[in-house]
Amino acid sequence: MPAKIERKILRIGDSKAAALPPDWLRAFNIDVGDKIEVIYNSVIIIKPKSLSLDADFLKKELDLILKIEGGKDN
């Protein structure tokens, strides 16, 4: 279920954060206090700590992102 959504950066004390929608939290079984991993370079990937990444999985995900962005037809 690829999707694109805008989120607003919020101030929380001296930090800033983007809240994740409740539907996402339920879909990925993420709750308050759970750990997530944030992978970043030019793109930010937020994933449940329990999700394993491999090259095929990442290629499929990036292809979907490119379709959503209108940058590539696959």
N, CA, C and O atoms as a Tripos MOL2 file, in Angstrom:
@<TRIPOS>MOLECULE
protein
  296   295    74     0     0
PROTEIN
NO_CHARGES

@<TRIPOS>ATOM
      1 N           0.8080   -1.1760    0.0000 N.3       1 MET1
      2 CA          0.0000    0.0000    0.0000 C.3       1 MET1
      3 C           0.8590    1.2510    0.0000 C.2       1 MET1
      4 O           0.9500    1.9400    1.0160 O.2       1 MET1
      5 N           1.4910    1.5530   -1.1290 N.am      2 PRO2
      6 CA          2.3180    2.7540   -1.1630 C.3       2 PRO2
      7 C           1.4690    3.9980   -0.9920 C.2       2 PRO2
      8 O           0.3180    4.0490   -1.4250 O.2       2 PRO2
      9 N           2.0440    4.9820   -0.3650 N.am      3 ALA3
     10 CA          1.3120    6.2220   -0.1230 C.3       3 ALA3
     11 C           2.3020    7.3670    0.0100 C.2       3 ALA3
     12 O           3.4970    7.1710    0.2320 O.2       3 ALA3
     13 N           1.7690    8.5490   -0.1310 N.am      4 LYS4
     14 CA          2.5720    9.7540    0.0690 C.3       4 LYS4
     15 C           1.7730   10.6680    0.9790 C.2       4 LYS4
     16 O           0.5830   10.8900    0.7550 O.2       4 LYS4
     17 N           2.4170   11.1910    1.9940 N.am      5 ILE5
     18 CA          1.7280   12.0550    2.9450 C.3       5 ILE5
     19 C           2.6970   13.1330    3.4200 C.2       5 ILE5
     20 O           3.8940   12.8810    3.5590 O.2       5 ILE5
     21 N           2.1890   14.3060    3.6620 N.am      6 GLU6
     22 CA          3.0090   15.3700    4.2440 C.3       6 GLU6
     23 C           2.8100   15.3670    5.7490 C.2       6 GLU6
     24 O           1.6950   15.1640    6.2310 O.2       6 GLU6
     25 N           3.8700   15.5880    6.4830 N.am      7 ARG7
     26 CA          3.8080   15.7000    7.9350 C.3       7 ARG7
     27 C           4.4780   17.0030    8.3250 C.2       7 ARG7
     28 O           5.4410   17.4260    7.6850 O.2       7 ARG7
     29 N           3.9850   17.6310    9.3510 N.am      8 LYS8
     30 CA          4.5360   18.8880    9.8400 C.3       8 LYS8
     31 C           5.5360   18.5900   10.9630 C.2       8 LYS8
     32 O           5.2980   17.7190   11.8000 O.2       8 LYS8
     33 N           6.6390   19.3090   10.9720 N.am      9 ILE9
     34 CA          7.6210   19.1650   12.0470 C.3       9 ILE9
     35 C           7.0980   19.9120   13.2680 C.2       9 ILE9
     36 O           6.7180   21.0800   13.1800 O.2       9 ILE9
     37 N           7.0840   19.2300   14.4010 N.am     10 LEU10
     38 CA          6.5910   19.7830   15.6600 C.3      10 LEU10
     39 C           7.7490   20.0240   16.6130 C.2      10 LEU10
     40 O           8.7570   19.3200   16.5660 O.2      10 LEU10
     41 N           7.6030   21.0110   17.4690 N.am     11 ARG11
     42 CA          8.6100   21.2430   18.5090 C.3      11 ARG11
     43 C           8.1830   20.4770   19.7540 C.2      11 ARG11
     44 O           7.0450   20.5850   20.2130 O.2      11 ARG11
     45 N           9.1200   19.7030   20.2890 N.am     12 ILE12
     46 CA          8.8890   18.9690   21.5360 C.3      12 ILE12
     47 C          10.0750   19.2920   22.4400 C.2      12 ILE12
     48 O          11.1480   18.7050   22.2990 O.2      12 ILE12
     49 N           9.8800   20.2190   23.3580 N.am     13 GLY13
     50 CA         10.9870   20.6850   24.1950 C.3      13 GLY13
     51 C          12.0180   21.3670   23.3110 C.2      13 GLY13
     52 O          11.6800   22.2560   22.5300 O.2      13 GLY13
     53 N          13.2810   20.9520   23.4300 N.am     14 ASP14
     54 CA         14.3460   21.5050   22.5950 C.3      14 ASP14
     55 C          14.5120   20.7340   21.2930 C.2      14 ASP14
     56 O          15.3510   21.0910   20.4660 O.2      14 ASP14
     57 N          13.7260   19.6880   21.1040 N.am     15 SER15
     58 CA         13.8320   18.8460   19.9110 C.3      15 SER15
     59 C          12.7200   19.1610   18.9300 C.2      15 SER15
     60 O          11.8170   19.9460   19.2190 O.2      15 SER15
     61 N          12.8010   18.5390   17.7730 N.am     16 LYS16
     62 CA         11.7520   18.6190   16.7640 C.3      16 LYS16
     63 C          11.4050   17.2050   16.3440 C.2      16 LYS16
     64 O          12.2580   16.3170   16.3580 O.2      16 LYS16
     65 N          10.1410   16.9950   15.9680 N.am     17 ALA17
     66 CA          9.6880   15.6490   15.6280 C.3      17 ALA17
     67 C           8.5830   15.7050   14.5890 C.2      17 ALA17
     68 O           7.9210   16.7290   14.4160 O.2      17 ALA17
     69 N           8.3950   14.5960   13.9050 N.am     18 ALA18
     70 CA          7.2510   14.4140   13.0120 C.3      18 ALA18
     71 C           6.4430   13.2610   13.5880 C.2      18 ALA18
     72 O           6.9740   12.1700   13.7960 O.2      18 ALA18
     73 N           5.1800   13.4960   13.8420 N.am     19 ALA19
     74 CA          4.3190   12.4490   14.4000 C.3      19 ALA19
     75 C           3.9300   11.4700   13.2970 C.2      19 ALA19
     76 O           3.6550   11.8730   12.1670 O.2      19 ALA19
     77 N           3.9080   10.1930   13.6310 N.am     20 LEU20
     78 CA          3.4860    9.1680   12.6870 C.3      20 LEU20
     79 C           1.9890    8.9470   12.8430 C.2      20 LEU20
     80 O           1.4900    8.8920   13.9670 O.2      20 LEU20
     81 N           1.2660    8.8180   11.7390 N.am     21 PRO21
     82 CA         -0.1830    8.6370   11.8100 C.3      21 PRO21
     83 C          -0.5620    7.3510   12.5700 C.2      21 PRO21
     84 O           0.1450    6.3480   12.4720 O.2      21 PRO21
     85 N          -1.6570    7.3760   13.3160 N.am     22 PRO22
     86 CA         -2.0880    6.1970   14.0750 C.3      22 PRO22
     87 C          -2.2630    4.9540   13.2010 C.2      22 PRO22
     88 O          -1.9660    3.8450   13.6460 O.2      22 PRO22
     89 N          -2.7410    5.1210   11.9610 N.am     23 ASP23
     90 CA         -2.9020    3.9660   11.0720 C.3      23 ASP23
     91 C          -1.5730    3.2810   10.7980 C.2      23 ASP23
     92 O          -1.5060    2.0520   10.7470 O.2      23 ASP23
     93 N          -0.5180    4.0630   10.6230 N.am     24 TRP24
     94 CA          0.8070    3.4810   10.3950 C.3      24 TRP24
     95 C           1.2660    2.7110   11.6230 C.2      24 TRP24
     96 O           1.7830    1.5990   11.5220 O.2      24 TRP24
     97 N           1.0680    3.3210   12.7770 N.am     25 LEU25
     98 CA          1.5070    2.6700   14.0160 C.3      25 LEU25
     99 C           0.8020    1.3310   14.2010 C.2      25 LEU25
    100 O           1.4250    0.3410   14.5850 O.2      25 LEU25
    101 N          -0.4980    1.3060   13.9260 N.am     26 ARG26
    102 CA         -1.2420    0.0410   14.0220 C.3      26 ARG26
    103 C          -0.7670   -0.9570   12.9690 C.2      26 ARG26
    104 O          -0.5600   -2.1300   13.2800 O.2      26 ARG26
    105 N          -0.5920   -0.5060   11.7310 N.am     27 ALA27
    106 CA         -0.2000   -1.3980   10.6380 C.3      27 ALA27
    107 C           1.1490   -2.0580   10.8970 C.2      27 ALA27
    108 O           1.3540   -3.2190   10.5430 O.2      27 ALA27
    109 N           2.0660   -1.3200   11.5140 N.am     28 PHE28
    110 CA          3.3980   -1.8510   11.7710 C.3      28 PHE28
    111 C           3.5960   -2.2940   13.2180 C.2      28 PHE28
    112 O           4.7050   -2.6190   13.6410 O.2      28 PHE28
    113 N           2.4900   -2.2980   13.9660 N.am     29 ASN29
    114 CA          2.5140   -2.7660   15.3520 C.3      29 ASN29
    115 C           3.5860   -2.0300   16.1770 C.2      29 ASN29
    116 O           4.3710   -2.6450   16.8980 O.2      29 ASN29
    117 N           3.5900   -0.6970   16.0460 N.am     30 ILE30
    118 CA          4.5400    0.1420   16.7850 C.3      30 ILE30
    119 C           3.7670    0.8580   17.8820 C.2      30 ILE30
    120 O           2.7120    1.4400   17.6290 O.2      30 ILE30
    121 N           4.2950    0.8140   19.1000 N.am     31 ASP31
    122 CA          3.6150    1.4390   20.2290 C.3      31 ASP31
    123 C           4.5850    2.3490   20.9760 C.2      31 ASP31
    124 O           5.7910    2.3170   20.7340 O.2      31 ASP31
    125 N           4.0550    3.1460   21.8710 N.am     32 VAL32
    126 CA          4.8680    4.0400   22.6930 C.3      32 VAL32
    127 C           5.9290    3.2100   23.4150 C.2      32 VAL32
    128 O           5.6160    2.1830   24.0170 O.2      32 VAL32
    129 N           7.1650    3.6500   23.3540 N.am     33 GLY33
    130 CA          8.2680    2.9560   24.0180 C.3      33 GLY33
    131 C           8.9870    1.9580   23.1240 C.2      33 GLY33
    132 O          10.0970    1.5320   23.4440 O.2      33 GLY33
    133 N           8.3600    1.5690   21.9840 N.am     34 ASP34
    134 CA          9.0280    0.6550   21.0490 C.3      34 ASP34
    135 C          10.1930    1.3770   20.3890 C.2      34 ASP34
    136 O          10.1840    2.5990   20.2440 O.2      34 ASP34
    137 N          11.1880    0.6090   19.9950 N.am     35 LYS35
    138 CA         12.3300    1.1770   19.2920 C.3      35 LYS35
    139 C          12.1140    1.0510   17.7880 C.2      35 LYS35
    140 O          11.6050    0.0410   17.3020 O.2      35 LYS35
    141 N          12.5070    2.0890   17.0650 N.am     36 ILE36
    142 CA         12.5070    2.0680   15.6140 C.3      36 ILE36
    143 C          13.9180    2.3920   15.1560 C.2      36 ILE36
    144 O          14.7270    2.9040   15.9290 O.2      36 ILE36
    145 N          14.2110    2.0960   13.9020 N.am     37 GLU37
    146 CA         15.4980    2.4680   13.3390 C.3      37 GLU37
    147 C          15.2600    3.5390   12.2850 C.2      37 GLU37
    148 O          14.3100    3.4590   11.5060 O.2      37 GLU37
    149 N          16.1250    4.5340   12.2670 N.am     38 VAL38
    150 CA         16.0700    5.5830   11.2670 C.3      38 VAL38
    151 C          17.3480    5.4770   10.4460 C.2      38 VAL38
    152 O          18.4520    5.6170   10.9710 O.2      38 VAL38
    153 N          17.1820    5.2280    9.1510 N.am     39 ILE39
    154 CA         18.3080    5.1000    8.2330 C.3      39 ILE39
    155 C          18.2640    6.3260    7.3350 C.2      39 ILE39
    156 O          17.2090    6.6470    6.7890 O.2      39 ILE39
    157 N          19.3710    7.0090    7.1730 N.am     40 TYR40
    158 CA         19.3230    8.2530    6.4190 C.3      40 TYR40
    159 C          20.5850    8.5140    5.6320 C.2      40 TYR40
    160 O          21.6770    8.0760    5.9940 O.2      40 TYR40
    161 N          20.4070    9.2230    4.5720 N.am     41 ASN41
    162 CA         21.4470    9.7940    3.7410 C.3      41 ASN41
    163 C          20.7590   10.9410    3.0180 C.2      41 ASN41
    164 O          20.5670   12.0060    3.6040 O.2      41 ASN41
    165 N          20.3830   10.7490    1.7590 N.am     42 SER42
    166 CA         19.5630   11.7470    1.0670 C.3      42 SER42
    167 C          18.0860   11.4750    1.3010 C.2      42 SER42
    168 O          17.2460   12.3580    1.1250 O.2      42 SER42
    169 N          17.7760   10.2510    1.6980 N.am     43 VAL43
    170 CA         16.4100    9.8060    1.9730 C.3      43 VAL43
    171 C          16.3850    9.2840    3.4030 C.2      43 VAL43
    172 O          17.3640    8.7100    3.8800 O.2      43 VAL43
    173 N          15.2610    9.4860    4.0850 N.am     44 ILE44
    174 CA         15.1110    8.9820    5.4480 C.3      44 ILE44
    175 C          14.1800    7.7760    5.4080 C.2      44 ILE44
    176 O          13.0800    7.8560    4.8630 O.2      44 ILE44
    177 N          14.6170    6.6660    5.9820 N.am     45 ILE45
    178 CA         13.7950    5.4650    6.0950 C.3      45 ILE45
    179 C          13.5540    5.2210    7.5790 C.2      45 ILE45
    180 O          14.5000    5.1290    8.3610 O.2      45 ILE45
    181 N          12.2950    5.1160    7.9590 N.am     46 ILE46
    182 CA         11.9320    4.7890    9.3310 C.3      46 ILE46
    183 C          11.3320    3.4010    9.2970 C.2      46 ILE46
    184 O          10.3700    3.1660    8.5660 O.2      46 ILE46
    185 N          11.8730    2.4820   10.0650 N.am     47 LYS47
    186 CA         11.3810    1.1110   10.0160 C.3      47 LYS47
    187 C          11.2770    0.5250   11.4090 C.2      47 LYS47
    188 O          12.0300    0.8940   12.3110 O.2      47 LYS47
    189 N          10.3280   -0.4020   11.5780 N.am     48 PRO48
    190 CA         10.2810   -1.1190   12.8490 C.3      48 PRO48
    191 C          11.5950   -1.8720   13.0420 C.2      48 PRO48
    192 O          12.1640   -2.3930   12.0820 O.2      48 PRO48
    193 N          12.0600   -1.9250   14.2480 N.am     49 LYS49
    194 CA         13.3270   -2.5970   14.5270 C.3      49 LYS49
    195 C          13.2810   -4.0650   14.1060 C.2      49 LYS49
    196 O          14.3160   -4.6420   13.7740 O.2      49 LYS49
    197 N          12.1000   -4.6720   14.1160 N.am     50 SER50
    198 CA         11.9590   -6.0910   13.7810 C.3      50 SER50
    199 C          11.9860   -6.3720   12.2790 C.2      50 SER50
    200 O          12.0830   -7.5330   11.8830 O.2      50 SER50
    201 N          11.9030   -5.3440   11.4350 N.am     51 LEU51
    202 CA         11.8670   -5.5430    9.9860 C.3      51 LEU51
    203 C          13.2790   -5.6570    9.4340 C.2      51 LEU51
    204 O          14.1120   -4.7750    9.6450 O.2      51 LEU51
    205 N          13.5420   -6.7500    8.7280 N.am     52 SER52
    206 CA         14.8550   -6.9460    8.1050 C.3      52 SER52
    207 C          14.8400   -6.3770    6.6940 C.2      52 SER52
    208 O          13.8490   -6.5170    5.9770 O.2      52 SER52
    209 N          15.9130   -5.7480    6.2990 N.am     53 LEU53
    210 CA         16.0400   -5.1900    4.9640 C.3      53 LEU53
    211 C          16.9860   -6.0490    4.1390 C.2      53 LEU53
    212 O          18.0110   -6.5160    4.6370 O.2      53 LEU53
    213 N          16.6340   -6.2550    2.8700 N.am     54 ASP54
    214 CA         17.5600   -6.8860    1.9460 C.3      54 ASP54
    215 C          17.4520   -6.1490    0.6110 C.2      54 ASP54
    216 O          16.5610   -5.3180    0.4360 O.2      54 ASP54
    217 N          18.3410   -6.4420   -0.3220 N.am     55 ALA55
    218 CA         18.4150   -5.6970   -1.5800 C.3      55 ALA55
    219 C          17.1090   -5.7840   -2.3800 C.2      55 ALA55
    220 O          16.6510   -4.7760   -2.9180 O.2      55 ALA55
    221 N          16.5050   -6.9740   -2.4640 N.am     56 ASP56
    222 CA         15.2600   -7.1250   -3.2290 C.3      56 ASP56
    223 C          14.1290   -6.3090   -2.6090 C.2      56 ASP56
    224 O          13.3780   -5.6440   -3.3230 O.2      56 ASP56
    225 N          14.0070   -6.3570   -1.2980 N.am     57 PHE57
    226 CA         12.9800   -5.5980   -0.5880 C.3      57 PHE57
    227 C          13.1620   -4.1000   -0.8410 C.2      57 PHE57
    228 O          12.2020   -3.4000   -1.1630 O.2      57 PHE57
    229 N          14.3870   -3.6160   -0.6980 N.am     58 LEU58
    230 CA         14.6540   -2.1910   -0.8880 C.3      58 LEU58
    231 C          14.4020   -1.7590   -2.3310 C.2      58 LEU58
    232 O          13.8870   -0.6650   -2.5640 O.2      58 LEU58
    233 N          14.7570   -2.6040   -3.3050 N.am     59 LYS59
    234 CA         14.5110   -2.2660   -4.7060 C.3      59 LYS59
    235 C          13.0150   -2.1130   -4.9580 C.2      59 LYS59
    236 O          12.5960   -1.1530   -5.6050 O.2      59 LYS59
    237 N          12.2070   -3.0440   -4.4580 N.am     60 LYS60
    238 CA         10.7580   -2.9650   -4.6290 C.3      60 LYS60
    239 C          10.2050   -1.6920   -3.9840 C.2      60 LYS60
    240 O           9.3750   -1.0020   -4.5770 O.2      60 LYS60
    241 N          10.6670   -1.3840   -2.7680 N.am     61 GLU61
    242 CA         10.2020   -0.1830   -2.0740 C.3      61 GLU61
    243 C          10.6000    1.0850   -2.8270 C.2      61 GLU61
    244 O           9.7870    1.9980   -2.9770 O.2      61 GLU61
    245 N          11.8370    1.1450   -3.2970 N.am     62 LEU62
    246 CA         12.2820    2.3340   -4.0300 C.3      62 LEU62
    247 C          11.5500    2.4730   -5.3600 C.2      62 LEU62
    248 O          11.2470    3.5930   -5.7720 O.2      62 LEU62
    249 N          11.2600    1.3700   -6.0400 N.am     63 ASP63
    250 CA         10.4680    1.4230   -7.2710 C.3      63 ASP63
    251 C           9.0840    2.0110   -6.9940 C.2      63 ASP63
    252 O           8.5900    2.8250   -7.7740 O.2      63 ASP63
    253 N           8.4560    1.6000   -5.8840 N.am     64 LEU64
    254 CA          7.1480    2.1490   -5.5240 C.3      64 LEU64
    255 C           7.2240    3.6450   -5.2290 C.2      64 LEU64
    256 O           6.3470    4.4110   -5.6260 O.2      64 LEU64
    257 N           8.2790    4.0490   -4.5320 N.am     65 ILE65
    258 CA          8.4580    5.4710   -4.2230 C.3      65 ILE65
    259 C           8.6150    6.2720   -5.5120 C.2      65 ILE65
    260 O           8.0350    7.3490   -5.6470 O.2      65 ILE65
    261 N           9.3940    5.7530   -6.4550 N.am     66 LEU66
    262 CA          9.5740    6.4520   -7.7300 C.3      66 LEU66
    263 C           8.2590    6.5630   -8.4970 C.2      66 LEU66
    264 O           8.0000    7.5860   -9.1310 O.2      66 LEU66
    265 N           7.4350    5.5330   -8.4470 N.am     67 LYS67
    266 CA          6.1150    5.5960   -9.0930 C.3      67 LYS67
    267 C           5.2460    6.6680   -8.4460 C.2      67 LYS67
    268 O           4.5820    7.4340   -9.1440 O.2      67 LYS67
    269 N           5.2460    6.7230   -7.1400 N.am     68 ILE68
    270 CA          4.4420    7.7230   -6.4240 C.3      68 ILE68
    271 C           4.9170    9.1320   -6.7860 C.2      68 ILE68
    272 O           4.1050   10.0380   -6.9750 O.2      68 ILE68
    273 N           6.2110    9.3040   -6.8780 N.am     69 GLU69
    274 CA          6.7860   10.6170   -7.1900 C.3      69 GLU69
    275 C           6.6460   10.9660   -8.6610 C.2      69 GLU69
    276 O           6.9040   12.1030   -9.0550 O.2      69 GLU69
    277 N           6.2360    9.9930   -9.4860 N.am     70 GLY70
    278 CA          6.0850   10.2480  -10.9130 C.3      70 GLY70
    279 C           7.3830   10.2740  -11.6610 C.2      70 GLY70
    280 O           7.4490   10.7870  -12.7770 O.2      70 GLY70
    281 N           8.4370    9.7200  -11.0570 N.am     71 GLY71
    282 CA          9.7520    9.7770  -11.6810 C.3      71 GLY71
    283 C          10.1100    8.5910  -12.5400 C.2      71 GLY71
    284 O          11.1360    8.6160  -13.2200 O.2      71 GLY71
    285 N           9.2810    7.5290  -12.5320 N.am     72 LYS72
    286 CA          9.6730    6.3270  -13.2660 C.3      72 LYS72
    287 C           8.4600    5.4470  -13.4630 C.2      72 LYS72
    288 O           7.6320    5.3230  -12.5610 O.2      72 LYS72
    289 N           8.3400    4.8350  -14.6230 N.am     73 ASP73
    290 CA          7.2970    3.8370  -14.8730 C.3      73 ASP73
    291 C           7.9080    2.4610  -14.8390 C.2      73 ASP73
    292 O           8.8610    2.1870  -15.5700 O.2      73 ASP73
    293 N           7.3760    1.5860  -14.0000 N.am     74 ASN74
    294 CA          7.8410    0.1910  -13.9290 C.3      74 ASN74
    295 C           6.6840   -0.7350  -14.0720 C.2      74 ASN74
    296 O           6.8600   -1.9530  -14.0390 O.2      74 ASN74
@<TRIPOS>BOND
     1     1     2 1
     2     2     3 1
     3     3     4 2
     4     3     5 am
     5     5     6 1
     6     6     7 1
     7     7     8 2
     8     7     9 am
     9     9    10 1
    10    10    11 1
    11    11    12 2
    12    11    13 am
    13    13    14 1
    14    14    15 1
    15    15    16 2
    16    15    17 am
    17    17    18 1
    18    18    19 1
    19    19    20 2
    20    19    21 am
    21    21    22 1
    22    22    23 1
    23    23    24 2
    24    23    25 am
    25    25    26 1
    26    26    27 1
    27    27    28 2
    28    27    29 am
    29    29    30 1
    30    30    31 1
    31    31    32 2
    32    31    33 am
    33    33    34 1
    34    34    35 1
    35    35    36 2
    36    35    37 am
    37    37    38 1
    38    38    39 1
    39    39    40 2
    40    39    41 am
    41    41    42 1
    42    42    43 1
    43    43    44 2
    44    43    45 am
    45    45    46 1
    46    46    47 1
    47    47    48 2
    48    47    49 am
    49    49    50 1
    50    50    51 1
    51    51    52 2
    52    51    53 am
    53    53    54 1
    54    54    55 1
    55    55    56 2
    56    55    57 am
    57    57    58 1
    58    58    59 1
    59    59    60 2
    60    59    61 am
    61    61    62 1
    62    62    63 1
    63    63    64 2
    64    63    65 am
    65    65    66 1
    66    66    67 1
    67    67    68 2
    68    67    69 am
    69    69    70 1
    70    70    71 1
    71    71    72 2
    72    71    73 am
    73    73    74 1
    74    74    75 1
    75    75    76 2
    76    75    77 am
    77    77    78 1
    78    78    79 1
    79    79    80 2
    80    79    81 am
    81    81    82 1
    82    82    83 1
    83    83    84 2
    84    83    85 am
    85    85    86 1
    86    86    87 1
    87    87    88 2
    88    87    89 am
    89    89    90 1
    90    90    91 1
    91    91    92 2
    92    91    93 am
    93    93    94 1
    94    94    95 1
    95    95    96 2
    96    95    97 am
    97    97    98 1
    98    98    99 1
    99    99   100 2
   100    99   101 am
   101   101   102 1
   102   102   103 1
   103   103   104 2
   104   103   105 am
   105   105   106 1
   106   106   107 1
   107   107   108 2
   108   107   109 am
   109   109   110 1
   110   110   111 1
   111   111   112 2
   112   111   113 am
   113   113   114 1
   114   114   115 1
   115   115   116 2
   116   115   117 am
   117   117   118 1
   118   118   119 1
   119   119   120 2
   120   119   121 am
   121   121   122 1
   122   122   123 1
   123   123   124 2
   124   123   125 am
   125   125   126 1
   126   126   127 1
   127   127   128 2
   128   127   129 am
   129   129   130 1
   130   130   131 1
   131   131   132 2
   132   131   133 am
   133   133   134 1
   134   134   135 1
   135   135   136 2
   136   135   137 am
   137   137   138 1
   138   138   139 1
   139   139   140 2
   140   139   141 am
   141   141   142 1
   142   142   143 1
   143   143   144 2
   144   143   145 am
   145   145   146 1
   146   146   147 1
   147   147   148 2
   148   147   149 am
   149   149   150 1
   150   150   151 1
   151   151   152 2
   152   151   153 am
   153   153   154 1
   154   154   155 1
   155   155   156 2
   156   155   157 am
   157   157   158 1
   158   158   159 1
   159   159   160 2
   160   159   161 am
   161   161   162 1
   162   162   163 1
   163   163   164 2
   164   163   165 am
   165   165   166 1
   166   166   167 1
   167   167   168 2
   168   167   169 am
   169   169   170 1
   170   170   171 1
   171   171   172 2
   172   171   173 am
   173   173   174 1
   174   174   175 1
   175   175   176 2
   176   175   177 am
   177   177   178 1
   178   178   179 1
   179   179   180 2
   180   179   181 am
   181   181   182 1
   182   182   183 1
   183   183   184 2
   184   183   185 am
   185   185   186 1
   186   186   187 1
   187   187   188 2
   188   187   189 am
   189   189   190 1
   190   190   191 1
   191   191   192 2
   192   191   193 am
   193   193   194 1
   194   194   195 1
   195   195   196 2
   196   195   197 am
   197   197   198 1
   198   198   199 1
   199   199   200 2
   200   199   201 am
   201   201   202 1
   202   202   203 1
   203   203   204 2
   204   203   205 am
   205   205   206 1
   206   206   207 1
   207   207   208 2
   208   207   209 am
   209   209   210 1
   210   210   211 1
   211   211   212 2
   212   211   213 am
   213   213   214 1
   214   214   215 1
   215   215   216 2
   216   215   217 am
   217   217   218 1
   218   218   219 1
   219   219   220 2
   220   219   221 am
   221   221   222 1
   222   222   223 1
   223   223   224 2
   224   223   225 am
   225   225   226 1
   226   226   227 1
   227   227   228 2
   228   227   229 am
   229   229   230 1
   230   230   231 1
   231   231   232 2
   232   231   233 am
   233   233   234 1
   234   234   235 1
   235   235   236 2
   236   235   237 am
   237   237   238 1
   238   238   239 1
   239   239   240 2
   240   239   241 am
   241   241   242 1
   242   242   243 1
   243   243   244 2
   244   243   245 am
   245   245   246 1
   246   246   247 1
   247   247   248 2
   248   247   249 am
   249   249   250 1
   250   250   251 1
   251   251   252 2
   252   251   253 am
   253   253   254 1
   254   254   255 1
   255   255   256 2
   256   255   257 am
   257   257   258 1
   258   258   259 1
   259   259   260 2
   260   259   261 am
   261   261   262 1
   262   262   263 1
   263   263   264 2
   264   263   265 am
   265   265   266 1
   266   266   267 1
   267   267   268 2
   268   267   269 am
   269   269   270 1
   270   270   271 1
   271   271   272 2
   272   271   273 am
   273   273   274 1
   274   274   275 1
   275   275   276 2
   276   275   277 am
   277   277   278 1
   278   278   279 1
   279   279   280 2
   280   279   281 am
   281   281   282 1
   282   282   283 1
   283   283   284 2
   284   283   285 am
   285   285   286 1
   286   286   287 1
   287   287   288 2
   288   287   289 am
   289   289   290 1
   290   290   291 1
   291   291   292 2
   292   291   293 am
   293   293   294 1
   294   294   295 1
   295   295   296 2
@<TRIPOS>SUBSTRUCTURE
     1 MET1         2 RESIDUE 1 A MET
     2 PRO2         6 RESIDUE 1 A PRO
     3 ALA3        10 RESIDUE 1 A ALA
     4 LYS4        14 RESIDUE 1 A LYS
     5 ILE5        18 RESIDUE 1 A ILE
     6 GLU6        22 RESIDUE 1 A GLU
     7 ARG7        26 RESIDUE 1 A ARG
     8 LYS8        30 RESIDUE 1 A LYS
     9 ILE9        34 RESIDUE 1 A ILE
    10 LEU10       38 RESIDUE 1 A LEU
    11 ARG11       42 RESIDUE 1 A ARG
    12 ILE12       46 RESIDUE 1 A ILE
    13 GLY13       50 RESIDUE 1 A GLY
    14 ASP14       54 RESIDUE 1 A ASP
    15 SER15       58 RESIDUE 1 A SER
    16 LYS16       62 RESIDUE 1 A LYS
    17 ALA17       66 RESIDUE 1 A ALA
    18 ALA18       70 RESIDUE 1 A ALA
    19 ALA19       74 RESIDUE 1 A ALA
    20 LEU20       78 RESIDUE 1 A LEU
    21 PRO21       82 RESIDUE 1 A PRO
    22 PRO22       86 RESIDUE 1 A PRO
    23 ASP23       90 RESIDUE 1 A ASP
    24 TRP24       94 RESIDUE 1 A TRP
    25 LEU25       98 RESIDUE 1 A LEU
    26 ARG26      102 RESIDUE 1 A ARG
    27 ALA27      106 RESIDUE 1 A ALA
    28 PHE28      110 RESIDUE 1 A PHE
    29 ASN29      114 RESIDUE 1 A ASN
    30 ILE30      118 RESIDUE 1 A ILE
    31 ASP31      122 RESIDUE 1 A ASP
    32 VAL32      126 RESIDUE 1 A VAL
    33 GLY33      130 RESIDUE 1 A GLY
    34 ASP34      134 RESIDUE 1 A ASP
    35 LYS35      138 RESIDUE 1 A LYS
    36 ILE36      142 RESIDUE 1 A ILE
    37 GLU37      146 RESIDUE 1 A GLU
    38 VAL38      150 RESIDUE 1 A VAL
    39 ILE39      154 RESIDUE 1 A ILE
    40 TYR40      158 RESIDUE 1 A TYR
    41 ASN41      162 RESIDUE 1 A ASN
    42 SER42      166 RESIDUE 1 A SER
    43 VAL43      170 RESIDUE 1 A VAL
    44 ILE44      174 RESIDUE 1 A ILE
    45 ILE45      178 RESIDUE 1 A ILE
    46 ILE46      182 RESIDUE 1 A ILE
    47 LYS47      186 RESIDUE 1 A LYS
    48 PRO48      190 RESIDUE 1 A PRO
    49 LYS49      194 RESIDUE 1 A LYS
    50 SER50      198 RESIDUE 1 A SER
    51 LEU51      202 RESIDUE 1 A LEU
    52 SER52      206 RESIDUE 1 A SER
    53 LEU53      210 RESIDUE 1 A LEU
    54 ASP54      214 RESIDUE 1 A ASP
    55 ALA55      218 RESIDUE 1 A ALA
    56 ASP56      222 RESIDUE 1 A ASP
    57 PHE57      226 RESIDUE 1 A PHE
    58 LEU58      230 RESIDUE 1 A LEU
    59 LYS59      234 RESIDUE 1 A LYS
    60 LYS60      238 RESIDUE 1 A LYS
    61 GLU61      242 RESIDUE 1 A GLU
    62 LEU62      246 RESIDUE 1 A LEU
    63 ASP63      250 RESIDUE 1 A ASP
    64 LEU64      254 RESIDUE 1 A LEU
    65 ILE65      258 RESIDUE 1 A ILE
    66 LEU66      262 RESIDUE 1 A LEU
    67 LYS67      266 RESIDUE 1 A LYS
    68 ILE68      270 RESIDUE 1 A ILE
    69 GLU69      274 RESIDUE 1 A GLU
    70 GLY70      278 RESIDUE 1 A GLY
    71 GLY71      282 RESIDUE 1 A GLY
    72 LYS72      286 RESIDUE 1 A LYS
    73 ASP73      290 RESIDUE 1 A ASP
    74 ASN74      294 RESIDUE 1 A ASN
